[in-house]
Amino acid sequence: EANKVPKKHNEIDSDNKLTVSQIALIYVYNKVVITRSEAVEIAKTNKHESGNNLYNTYVKFSSRANRVGKPYPFTPKKVQNKIQLLESVLSLVKTDKQTQVTDEINTLKSYDTSE
């Protein structure tokens, strides 16, 4: 009972299995803070083994620079992968938070064409 994850952490509804990066981004964009112990439960709920991996990915993506920073070394493929990742979570993020995702996708798209 004490280890139950609060309801706010069970907000992710998807028919497909989400990647750890997608799950982490959804929590970042929805402004839901997760602890290391909560990450273990969230990972299990979403059929992943490692709560540690989820927590570390969440911490990484908590920094805007890690979401939209220009990759180094720069390759168009790396930028395209980031764009695809953000686009994949856009519809899974709360409606009022989607503008931030769209803005960050547009930032990444500006890199894609500038090289």
C-alpha positions in Angstrom: 0.0 0.0 0.0 2.7 2.5 1.0 4.6 1.9 -2.3 1.6 2.7 -4.4 2.3 5.4 -7.0 0.0 8.5 -6.6 -2.7 8.7 -9.3 -1.0 11.6 -11.0 1.7 9.1 -12.2 -0.8 6.9 -14.0 -1.9 9.5 -16.4 -0.1 8.0 -19.4 -2.6 6.2 -21.6 -1.3 4.6 -24.8 -2.0 1.4 -26.6 1.6 1.1 -27.8 4.5 0.5 -25.4 6.2 3.8 -24.9 10.0 4.1 -24.8 11.7 5.3 -21.7 12.5 8.6 -23.4 8.9 9.1 -24.3 7.7 8.4 -20.8 10.4 10.8 -19.4 9.4 13.6 -21.8 5.7 13.3 -21.0 6.4 13.8 -17.3 8.8 16.7 -18.0 6.3 18.5 -20.3 3.4 17.8 -17.9 5.5 19.4 -15.1 5.1 16.2 -13.0 8.1 15.7 -10.8 9.1 12.1 -10.3 11.5 10.7 -7.6 13.8 7.8 -8.1 11.5 5.4 -6.2 8.4 6.6 -8.2 10.4 6.0 -11.4 10.7 2.3 -10.5 6.9 2.0 -10.2 6.3 4.1 -13.4 8.7 1.9 -15.3 7.0 -1.3 -14.1 3.5 0.2 -15.0 4.8 0.9 -18.5 6.4 -2.6 -18.9 10.0 -1.4 -18.5 12.6 -3.0 -16.3 14.7 -0.1 -15.1 13.3 2.6 -13.0 16.9 4.0 -12.7 17.1 4.4 -16.5 13.7 6.2 -16.5 14.8 8.5 -13.7 18.1 9.3 -15.3 16.4 10.0 -18.6 13.9 12.2 -16.9 16.7 14.2 -15.2 18.5 14.6 -18.5 15.3 15.8 -20.3 14.4 18.2 -17.4 17.1 20.5 -18.9 15.8 22.3 -22.0 19.3 22.3 -23.4 19.2 18.5 -23.5 15.9 18.5 -25.3 16.5 21.2 -27.9 20.3 21.8 -27.8 22.2 21.4 -31.1 23.7 18.0 -31.0 27.5 17.7 -31.1 28.9 16.6 -33.4 26.0 18.0 -35.5 24.3 15.7 -38.0 20.9 16.2 -39.6 20.0 12.6 -38.6 20.5 13.4 -34.9 18.2 16.4 -35.2 15.6 14.4 -37.1 15.7 11.8 -34.3 15.0 14.5 -31.7 12.2 15.9 -33.8 10.6 12.5 -34.2 10.9 11.9 -30.5 9.2 15.1 -29.5 6.5 14.7 -32.2 5.8 11.2 -30.8 4.8 12.6 -27.4 3.0 15.7 -28.6 -0.5 14.2 -28.5 0.3 12.4 -25.2 1.1 15.6 -23.3 -1.7 17.6 -21.6 -3.3 20.0 -24.1 -2.2 23.1 -22.2 1.4 22.0 -22.4 1.5 21.2 -26.1 2.6 24.7 -27.2 5.9 24.1 -25.4 6.5 20.9 -27.3 5.6 22.5 -30.6 7.9 25.4 -29.9 10.8 23.0 -29.2 10.1 21.0 -32.3 10.2 24.2 -34.3 13.5 25.1 -32.7 14.9 21.8 -33.7 13.6 22.2 -37.3 15.4 25.5 -37.6 18.7 23.6 -37.0 17.8 21.0 -39.5 17.6 23.5 -42.3 20.5 25.7 -41.1 23.3 23.2 -41.8 
